[in-house]
Amino acid sequence: MSTSEMMELHRTIGHLRQCVGSLRTVYGDASAVRRLANDVERLGIDAGELDESPPRMSRTPSEAERVAVPEGPYDQTLWLGADDEGVGGHPHEHR
């Protein structure tokens, strides 16, 4: 994430903390409020871990990772005996 995205994430987590605090004053120590508080705390921990670790660089696939797909039609014998269920055909029909 970029610096601005991380700042926005931390700002949003802070806003969530405030909202959960407001809910606590209305609902008290309800289990749902405790779970929300726990979730927000976990978000803060995860965001902090992202701050401390360097972002992975997006990489382009190397030639070894690329698979060439021919533009011509497929060899029809590849599909002999294949099940046409769900496509509207019958497996024993020859076209």
TORFI-650442 format. One record per residue (C-alpha): residue in three letters; x negated, y negated, z negated. Coordinates in pm, 1 decimal, always signed. Layout:
REM residues N
+------+----------+----------+----------+
! rest !       px !       py !       pz !
+------+----------+----------+----------+
!  ALA !        X !        Y !        Z !
...
+------+----------+----------+----------+
***
This chain:
REM residues 95
+------+----------+----------+----------+
! rest !       px !       py !       pz !
+------+----------+----------+----------+
!  MET !     +0.0 !     +0.0 !     +0.0 !
!  SER !   -108.8 !   -351.2 !    +60.2 !
!  THR !   -172.5 !   -591.3 !   -224.3 !
!  SER !   +158.0 !   -767.7 !   -161.1 !
!  GLU !   +343.6 !   -435.5 !   -169.1 !
!  MET !   +180.5 !   -342.8 !   -500.5 !
!  MET !   +265.1 !   -684.1 !   -646.0 !
!  GLU !   +626.4 !   -639.3 !   -535.3 !
!  LEU !   +634.7 !   -289.6 !   -683.9 !
!  HIS !   +507.1 !   -414.3 !  -1021.8 !
!  ARG !   +751.2 !   -706.1 !  -1013.4 !
!  THR !  +1040.1 !   -470.8 !   -940.4 !
!  ILE !   +938.1 !   -231.9 !  -1218.1 !
!  GLY !   +924.4 !   -527.6 !  -1456.3 !
!  HIS !  +1273.8 !   -628.0 !  -1349.6 !
!  LEU !  +1394.0 !   -270.3 !  -1405.7 !
!  ARG !  +1245.5 !   -279.2 !  -1757.3 !
!  GLN !  +1443.1 !   -596.3 !  -1830.4 !
!  CYS !  +1763.8 !   -439.1 !  -1695.2 !
!  VAL !  +1717.8 !   -124.8 !  -1903.9 !
!  GLY !  +1653.1 !   -344.9 !  -2209.1 !
!  SER !  +1982.0 !   -525.1 !  -2143.6 !
!  LEU !  +2160.0 !   -191.4 !  -2108.1 !
!  ARG !  +2013.3 !    -80.7 !  -2440.2 !
!  THR !  +2171.4 !   -381.5 !  -2613.6 !
!  VAL !  +2509.8 !   -286.5 !  -2465.3 !
!  TYR !  +2497.4 !    +94.1 !  -2491.0 !
!  GLY !  +2255.2 !   +138.6 !  -2776.7 !
!  ASP !  +2039.6 !   +450.6 !  -2783.4 !
!  ALA !  +2258.4 !   +649.9 !  -2542.4 !
!  SER !  +2088.9 !   +943.7 !  -2374.3 !
!  ALA !  +2143.6 !   +789.6 !  -2029.5 !
!  VAL !  +1966.0 !   +470.7 !  -2139.8 !
!  ARG !  +1676.8 !   +674.8 !  -2281.2 !
!  ARG !  +1646.4 !   +863.4 !  -1952.7 !
!  LEU !  +1646.5 !   +539.1 !  -1754.7 !
!  ALA !  +1379.9 !   +394.6 !  -1983.6 !
!  ASN !  +1173.2 !   +709.5 !  -1938.1 !
!  ASP !  +1212.0 !   +688.8 !  -1559.9 !
!  VAL !  +1103.6 !   +324.6 !  -1552.6 !
!  GLU !   +805.3 !   +406.1 !  -1774.3 !
!  ARG !   +706.2 !   +686.1 !  -1535.8 !
!  LEU !   +731.2 !   +445.5 !  -1240.9 !
!  GLY !   +496.1 !   +208.4 !  -1422.0 !
!  ILE !   +246.2 !   +487.3 !  -1488.2 !
!  ASP !   +257.5 !   +603.1 !  -1124.9 !
!  ALA !   +217.6 !   +248.2 !   -994.8 !
!  GLY !    -84.3 !   +203.0 !  -1223.1 !
!  GLU !   -240.4 !   +520.2 !  -1086.5 !
!  LEU !   -192.3 !   +390.7 !   -732.9 !
!  ASP !   -364.1 !    +66.9 !   -832.0 !
!  GLU !   -667.4 !   +261.7 !   -953.1 !
!  SER !   -703.4 !   +491.4 !   -653.2 !
!  PRO !   -814.3 !   +378.7 !   -310.3 !
!  PRO !   -552.8 !   +413.5 !    -38.5 !
!  ARG !   -596.7 !   +688.4 !   +215.5 !
!  MET !   -687.7 !   +560.0 !   +554.4 !
!  SER !   -451.4 !   +662.9 !   +828.1 !
!  ARG !   -642.0 !   +862.6 !  +1080.6 !
!  THR !   -571.4 !   +938.0 !  +1438.0 !
!  PRO !   -565.7 !  +1303.4 !  +1534.6 !
!  SER !   -886.1 !  +1433.1 !  +1683.8 !
!  GLU !   -892.4 !  +1614.2 !  +2013.1 !
!  ALA !   -906.0 !  +1946.2 !  +1825.1 !
!  GLU !   -575.1 !  +1866.5 !  +1650.7 !
!  ARG !   -388.9 !  +1777.0 !  +1970.1 !
!  VAL !   -178.4 !  +2031.3 !  +2151.0 !
!  ALA !   -125.3 !  +1988.5 !  +2522.3 !
!  VAL !   +235.3 !  +2035.1 !  +2632.1 !
!  PRO !   +278.9 !  +2106.1 !  +3001.4 !
!  GLU !   +526.1 !  +1889.8 !  +3189.4 !
!  GLY !   +643.4 !  +2168.4 !  +3420.0 !
!  PRO !   +929.4 !  +2406.8 !  +3348.2 !
!  TYR !   +881.7 !  +2690.4 !  +3102.4 !
!  ASP !   +830.5 !  +3044.3 !  +3220.6 !
!  GLN !  +1184.4 !  +3188.8 !  +3195.7 !
!  THR !  +1048.0 !  +3532.5 !  +3101.7 !
!  LEU !   +947.6 !  +3386.0 !  +2765.8 !
!  TRP !  +1316.2 !  +3373.8 !  +2674.9 !
!  LEU !  +1420.1 !  +3722.7 !  +2789.1 !
!  GLY !  +1593.4 !  +3899.6 !  +2502.4 !
!  ALA !  +1618.2 !  +3582.6 !  +2295.0 !
!  ASP !  +1936.3 !  +3531.2 !  +2095.4 !
!  ASP !  +2158.8 !  +3253.5 !  +2231.6 !
!  GLU !  +2377.1 !  +3242.0 !  +1921.5 !
!  GLY !  +2502.9 !  +2894.3 !  +1852.6 !
!  VAL !  +2427.0 !  +2773.5 !  +2204.8 !
!  GLY !  +2741.4 !  +2915.1 !  +2360.5 !
!  GLY !  +2583.0 !  +3196.2 !  +2557.4 !
!  HIS !  +2573.3 !  +3570.2 !  +2515.7 !
!  PRO !  +2236.3 !  +3739.7 !  +2471.0 !
!  HIS !  +2300.1 !  +3995.5 !  +2744.5 !
!  GLU !  +2406.7 !  +3753.8 !  +3016.6 !
!  HIS !  +2150.2 !  +3691.8 !  +3288.6 !
!  ARG !  +2167.4 !  +3355.3 !  +3452.3 !
+------+----------+----------+----------+
***
